[in-house]
Structure formats: C-alpha cells, structure tokens
C-alpha cells in the first residue's frame, strides 16, 4: 500500500513499517521497453528504449557507425536513437538452428577473426 511518505508494509506479526521509495532513474525489468517508429515515406527510424541491454547495443552502434546511428535524446530513464536507414531494422521468421558441427565451425571462424583483428 502506498502513502504520501512511502510504502506501508504489514508483516506476519502485524508490525507496520514504512519504506521510503527509492528515487532512481532506473526502470524496473517489467517496465523496460523498446519502441521502434518509422513512417512508410521516410528513410529513417527512431528507436526509444528504457531497456539497458538495448541501450548498450545502440550506444555501441552509435560509436562504431556515427553516420547511421545517433543518440537524439537521453532522459536518464530512457534514450531515443535515430537510424538513418530504416532498412537496417529487420524481423526474422524463426531462429537459426545450428548443428554441433556448425557451432564448432562458427566458433573457429570467430577465433580466427579475433586473431586477425588484433594484428
């Protein structure tokens, strides 16, 4: 139950405690969202997210590809990004199924790519 000063808790022994709400810019997991917006006649898309996983991914894309991705707003609780080419946003019909051999081969290709990247 909420009150003006916080949350009222009544435990099994009927003891009443009042917890002050924590002020934070974070959003609970159940409230984190991603909203993708684009118009049919526009070339760009905007993405709003309060999901920290997607914020991290999009921040990395902004840093690596500043000509395609840019941060346009940061509220502290969420961020809005602009994607210059909306065709970069895709929807897949199903997850890719890989055999154990394919997974091993992909892992080897990744190790080789990382080794070449360091050189």
Residue, then its C-alpha position, 0 to 999 in steps of 0.5 A: x500500500x502506498x502513502x504520501x511518505x512511502x510504502x506501508x508494509x504489514x508483516x506476519x506479526x502485524x508490525x507496520x513499517x514504512x519504506x521510503x521509495x527509492x528515487x532512481x532513474x532506473x526502470x524496473x525489468x517489467x517496465x523496460x521497453x523498446x519502441x521502434x517508429x518509422x513512417x512508410x515515406x521516410x528513410x529513417x527510424x527512431x528507436x526509444x528504449x528504457x531497456x539497458x541491454x538495448x541501450x548498450x547495443x545502440x550506444x555501441x552502434x552509435x560509436x562504431x557507425x556515427x553516420x547511421x546511428x545517433x543518440x537524439x535524446x537521453x532522459x536518464x530513464x530512457x534514450x531515443x536513437x535515430x537510424x538513418x536507414x530504416x532498412x537496417x531494422x529487420x524481423x526474422x521468421x524463426x531462429x537459426x538452428x545450428x548443428x554441433x558441427x556448425x557451432x564448432x565451425x562458427x566458433x573457429x571462424x570467430x577465433x580466427x577473426x579475433x586473431x586477425x583483428x588484433x594484428 
